[in-house]
Each structure stands twice: as C-alpha cells, then as structure tokens.
C-alpha cells in the first residue's frame, strides 16, 4: 500500500516555523491501529488523515472525512492539522471548490481560501471559571510563582486555561519551563488533556497582538504544541469577552512561533485565519 503524505507548517508564512503537521491522503479507510502507528512514526504533534467521500477524488471533491492523531491517541479537534489538510487539497491537489467541508468528530468544519490565507470555520468554546484551589498543585507545576489572574476550563475540549496577571510580561511567559512529568503527576483525573497559559498583549508595544499563549499537552503525548488552532477556540471565547472585541490577533510564543487571526462570527462560531507552507511531499509504503 502506498499513501501520499505531506508535511505542512501551519500558521506561518515561513518554512520551519509555525506548527508542523503530517497530512495523509487515504483512498479507503484504514484500521485504527494503523492510523495510530503512522502518527507515532511521524512523531509530530498531529497527523491528519483525509478520506474521500462520494467517490470523488481529492481534486474535485468538496467533502472529505478528516481524523487527527497525536503520537499516542486520536483527537476530537485539531486546528493546525485542519489548516494543513486544506492547504494540501487547495495547493497540491489544485482543488477548485470555494469551500471544503471536513466531516470530523467535532462535526462539520469548513475551510475557504482568502488571498494568501485559509479561513477555518470552527466552533467557539467559551471556558468556565475554575476553582484554583482544586488544582493548586497543577498550577504550581505550570507557572511556578508567577501571579495568576484567571483560571478557566473548557469541558468540551478538556482544556485548562491559565491567564497570567497583567503585571507579567511576554518574556516571563516565554521563559516558563513546565516539566511534562510534573504536569502528568499533578493531573491524573483525565479531566484535562491540554494546558493553555495566556497573557494579555501589552498596549505599549507595536506588535498589535491582543494576547499571547503557550500550550502544553503531555496527556496526549505532546509536551508543547507549537501553534494550535483548537486552543484558540477556547482563547477566543475568553478574550473576546475580556477585550470586548470580535476581531483579534494572537501570537503563540513557542520556539517556532505562530500568528493566528481570529474573528467571532455573527452565528456564534469562530473564523480562524492563518497561512500554511508545504515543505515536504512523499509516499508512505506499508
């Protein structure tokens, strides 16, 4: 069996930046253990598997199945690998449809092109306030002694969001080094699959970023996720209310970095806007 495979850097206009995802084009469904083995072999934060629908090929079809796997498990939602999947279909397969529809575990997701960017129509996941005392050891492992302004939790995505106090600056967020083992040791309930640490953008800077973030997900085999779209479904739900804005520009402060544009739609969903660079094309031989 031969499977076309691509590596795509998402949420960046430069190669070797943003968040890399592997994308596989699947003619017929595989066994789940094979999907997982391929994702483990790729060893990226996410590997996406696109399957055809209604006997249409990858160039002419408008509707596809889409699944995402980390090196250790399947995920219900992934933004950067969805962006990467659309990039492969639009840029490499020359798909001419104005909108691509992906059938996923999180429902139908829509992606369209706009100039040099791709726009993903995603659900908005507003988080709920979380009692800090219940998870004080996890918070200590995550941010040490840095002051915390808010802690929220998204039950839909199983993401915990920690907002640092406005007295903190970007350099303090960047310098955080939470140990994966410590995070795993202090959260064993299965309630949390990803930890988001975020900080309000400084109005005095010229960057124009409304907020910054980093994302850690050792519970699903990803020590740090370089730039993640699914986390921004939670971040957008939180920051849009705090900042009283529907359009926001965000930056994820991983070593690779990545810029994400966000727009709250009138229907209550979220447009996640970013660019993608295809850097590798090959064939899996199984």
C-alpha positions as CSV (number, residue, x, y, z in Angstrom):
1,X,0.0,0.0,0.0
2,X,1.3,3.5,-0.9
3,X,-0.1,6.6,0.8
4,X,0.7,10.1,-0.3
5,X,2.0,12.1,2.6
6,X,2.9,15.8,3.2
7,X,4.5,17.8,5.9
8,X,2.9,21.3,6.3
9,X,3.9,24.2,8.6
10,X,0.7,25.8,9.8
11,X,0.1,29.4,11.0
12,X,3.2,30.8,9.3
13,X,4.4,32.4,6.1
14,X,7.9,30.9,6.5
15,X,9.1,27.3,6.3
16,X,10.3,25.7,9.6
17,X,8.1,28.0,11.7
18,X,4.6,27.6,12.9
19,X,3.3,24.1,13.8
20,X,4.2,21.2,11.5
21,X,1.5,18.5,10.7
22,X,1.7,15.4,8.6
23,X,-1.2,15.0,6.1
24,X,-2.1,11.6,4.5
25,X,-4.5,11.2,1.6
26,X,-6.4,7.9,2.2
27,X,-8.3,6.2,-0.6
28,X,-10.0,3.7,1.7
29,X,-10.5,3.7,5.5
30,X,-7.7,2.0,7.4
31,X,-7.8,0.2,10.7
32,X,-7.5,2.5,13.7
33,X,-4.3,0.9,14.9
34,X,-2.7,1.6,11.6
35,X,-3.7,5.3,11.8
36,X,-2.1,5.4,15.2
37,X,1.1,3.6,14.1
38,X,1.5,6.1,11.2
39,X,1.1,9.1,13.6
40,X,3.6,7.6,16.0
41,X,6.1,7.1,13.2
42,X,5.6,10.7,12.0
43,X,6.1,11.9,15.6
44,X,4.6,15.3,15.1
45,X,2.0,16.9,17.4
46,X,-0.7,15.8,14.9
47,X,-1.0,13.7,11.8
48,X,-4.2,14.2,9.7
49,X,-5.9,11.6,7.6
50,X,-8.1,12.8,4.7
51,X,-10.5,10.3,3.2
52,X,-12.6,10.7,0.0
53,X,-16.4,10.9,0.1
54,X,-19.0,10.1,-2.6
55,X,-16.3,8.5,-4.8
56,X,-15.0,12.0,-5.6
57,X,-11.2,12.4,-6.0
58,X,-9.1,14.8,-3.9
59,X,-9.0,17.4,-6.7
60,X,-12.8,17.7,-7.5
61,X,-14.5,16.6,-4.2
62,X,-15.8,19.3,-1.8
63,X,-16.5,17.0,1.1
64,X,-14.0,14.8,2.9
65,X,-13.6,12.8,6.1
66,X,-10.9,14.0,8.4
67,X,-9.3,12.4,11.5
68,X,-6.4,13.6,13.7
69,X,-3.9,11.5,15.7
70,X,-1.1,12.6,18.1
71,X,1.7,10.1,18.5
72,X,-0.4,8.4,21.3
73,X,-4.1,8.9,20.6
74,X,-6.9,10.2,18.4
75,X,-8.0,13.8,19.0
76,X,-11.6,15.2,18.7
77,X,-10.5,18.5,17.2
78,X,-7.3,20.0,15.8
79,X,-6.9,23.3,14.1
80,X,-3.4,23.4,12.7
81,X,-3.8,19.9,11.1
82,X,-7.1,21.0,9.5
83,X,-5.4,24.1,8.1
84,X,-2.6,21.8,6.8
85,X,-5.2,19.4,5.3
86,X,-6.9,22.2,3.4
87,X,-3.5,23.5,2.2
88,X,-2.7,20.2,0.7
89,X,-6.1,20.0,-1.1
90,X,-6.0,23.6,-2.3
91,X,-2.4,24.0,-3.2
92,X,-1.1,20.5,-4.1
93,X,-4.3,18.8,-5.5
94,X,-5.5,22.1,-7.0
95,X,-9.0,21.6,-5.6
96,X,-11.1,24.4,-7.1
97,X,-14.1,24.3,-4.8
98,X,-14.7,27.6,-3.0
99,X,-15.3,25.8,0.3
100,X,-14.1,22.4,1.6
101,X,-16.1,20.5,4.1
102,X,-14.5,18.2,6.6
103,X,-16.6,15.6,8.5
104,X,-14.9,15.2,11.9
105,X,-15.6,14.1,15.5
106,X,-16.4,17.7,16.2
107,X,-19.0,18.0,13.4
108,X,-18.6,19.6,10.0
109,X,-15.7,22.1,9.7
110,X,-15.4,24.5,6.7
111,X,-12.3,25.9,5.1
112,X,-12.1,28.5,2.4
113,X,-9.3,30.5,0.7
114,X,-8.8,34.2,1.0
115,X,-5.9,35.8,-0.7
116,X,-2.8,34.0,0.8
117,X,-4.6,32.8,3.9
118,X,-7.0,30.0,4.7
119,X,-10.1,30.6,6.8
120,X,-11.4,27.8,9.0
121,X,-15.0,27.9,10.4
122,X,-14.7,26.4,13.8
123,X,-16.9,26.0,16.9
124,X,-16.3,28.6,19.7
125,X,-15.7,27.1,23.1
126,X,-16.1,29.6,25.8
127,X,-14.5,28.3,29.0
128,X,-16.0,28.4,32.5
129,X,-14.4,29.8,35.7
130,X,-12.3,27.1,37.5
131,X,-11.7,26.9,41.3
132,X,-7.9,27.4,41.6
133,X,-7.8,25.7,45.0
134,X,-8.9,22.4,43.4
135,X,-5.9,22.3,41.1
136,X,-3.3,24.4,43.1
137,X,-0.5,21.8,42.7
138,X,-1.0,21.6,38.9
139,X,-1.0,25.4,38.7
140,X,2.3,25.5,40.7
141,X,3.8,23.0,38.3
142,X,2.6,25.0,35.4
143,X,3.6,28.6,36.2
144,X,5.6,28.4,39.4
145,X,5.3,31.6,41.5
146,X,4.0,33.8,38.7
147,X,0.8,35.6,39.7
148,X,-2.4,34.3,38.1
149,X,-5.4,36.5,37.1
150,X,-7.9,33.9,35.9
151,X,-8.3,30.1,35.6
152,X,-10.9,28.7,33.3
153,X,-11.9,25.2,32.0
154,X,-13.5,24.1,28.7
155,X,-15.3,20.8,29.3
156,X,-16.0,20.4,25.6
157,X,-12.3,20.4,24.7
158,X,-10.9,19.3,28.1
159,X,-8.5,22.3,28.0
160,X,-7.5,24.3,31.1
161,X,-6.7,27.9,30.5
162,X,-4.5,29.9,32.9
163,X,-4.3,33.7,32.4
164,X,-1.2,35.3,34.0
165,X,-1.6,38.6,35.8
166,X,-1.2,41.7,33.7
167,X,1.9,42.6,35.7
168,X,3.7,39.7,33.9
169,X,5.3,40.3,30.5
170,X,5.9,38.3,27.4
171,X,9.4,37.3,28.4
172,X,8.1,35.6,31.6
173,X,5.6,33.6,29.5
174,X,8.4,32.6,27.1
175,X,10.7,31.6,29.9
176,X,8.3,29.1,31.5
177,X,9.6,25.6,31.5
178,X,6.9,23.3,33.0
179,X,8.1,19.7,33.2
180,X,5.9,17.2,31.5
181,X,6.4,14.7,34.3
182,X,5.3,17.2,36.9
183,X,2.1,18.1,34.9
184,X,1.2,14.5,34.5
185,X,1.8,13.7,38.1
186,X,-0.4,16.5,39.3
187,X,-3.3,15.8,36.9
188,X,-4.4,12.2,36.8
189,X,-8.2,12.5,36.6
190,X,-8.5,12.5,32.8
191,X,-10.4,15.8,33.0
192,X,-7.6,17.9,31.5
193,X,-5.9,17.0,28.2
194,X,-4.3,20.3,27.4
195,X,-2.9,23.3,29.4
196,X,-3.1,26.8,27.9
197,X,-1.1,29.6,29.5
198,X,-2.1,33.0,28.2
199,X,-1.2,36.7,28.7
200,X,-2.8,39.9,27.6
201,X,-0.9,41.8,24.9
202,X,0.8,45.0,26.1
203,X,-0.8,48.1,24.7
204,X,2.6,49.9,24.8
205,X,4.2,47.5,22.2
206,X,4.0,47.9,18.4
207,X,3.2,44.2,17.8
208,X,-0.5,44.6,17.7
209,X,-1.1,41.3,19.4
210,X,-4.2,41.2,21.6
211,X,-2.9,38.2,23.6
212,X,-0.1,35.6,23.8
213,X,-0.2,32.0,24.7
214,X,1.7,28.7,25.0
215,X,0.1,25.2,25.0
216,X,1.3,22.1,26.8
217,X,-0.4,18.7,26.3
218,X,1.7,15.8,27.7
219,X,-1.5,14.0,28.5
220,X,-1.9,13.2,24.8
221,X,1.8,12.8,24.0
222,X,2.6,16.4,23.1
223,X,5.0,18.2,25.6
224,X,4.4,21.6,23.9
225,X,2.1,22.3,20.9
226,X,3.9,25.0,18.9
227,X,0.8,26.7,17.5
228,X,-2.7,25.2,18.0
229,X,-6.0,26.2,16.4
230,X,-8.2,24.2,18.8
231,X,-6.7,26.1,21.8
232,X,-7.7,29.3,20.2
233,X,-11.4,28.2,20.1
234,X,-11.1,28.5,23.9
235,X,-8.8,31.6,24.0
236,X,-11.1,33.4,21.6
237,X,-14.1,32.6,23.7
238,X,-12.4,34.1,26.8
239,X,-10.5,37.1,25.3
240,X,-13.4,38.3,23.2
241,X,-15.4,39.0,26.3
242,X,-12.5,40.4,28.3
243,X,-11.3,42.7,25.5
244,X,-14.8,43.4,24.1
245,X,-13.5,42.6,20.6
246,X,-14.7,40.3,17.8
247,X,-11.5,40.5,15.8
248,X,-8.3,39.6,17.5
249,X,-4.7,38.9,16.5
250,X,-2.8,36.3,18.6
251,X,0.7,35.0,18.9
252,X,1.8,31.7,20.3
253,X,5.2,32.0,22.0
254,X,6.7,28.6,21.3
255,X,10.2,28.2,20.0
256,X,8.7,28.0,16.4
257,X,6.2,30.8,16.9
258,X,3.0,31.4,15.0
259,X,0.4,34.1,14.3
260,X,-3.3,33.4,14.4
261,X,-6.1,35.8,13.3
262,X,-9.5,35.3,15.0
263,X,-12.9,36.6,14.1
264,X,-16.1,35.9,16.1
265,X,-18.9,35.3,13.5
266,X,-22.4,36.6,13.8
267,X,-23.6,33.0,14.1
268,X,-21.5,32.4,17.2
269,X,-18.9,30.4,15.5
270,X,-15.2,31.3,15.0
271,X,-13.2,32.1,12.0
272,X,-9.5,31.1,12.5
273,X,-7.3,32.6,9.8
274,X,-3.7,31.6,9.0
275,X,-1.2,30.7,6.3
276,X,0.5,27.4,5.7
277,X,3.7,26.3,4.0
278,X,4.0,22.8,2.4
279,X,7.6,21.7,2.9
280,X,7.7,18.0,2.2
281,X,6.0,15.6,-0.2
282,X,6.4,11.9,-0.2
283,X,5.0,8.4,-0.2
284,X,4.3,6.0,2.8
285,X,5.0,2.4,1.8
286,X,3.2,0.0,4.1
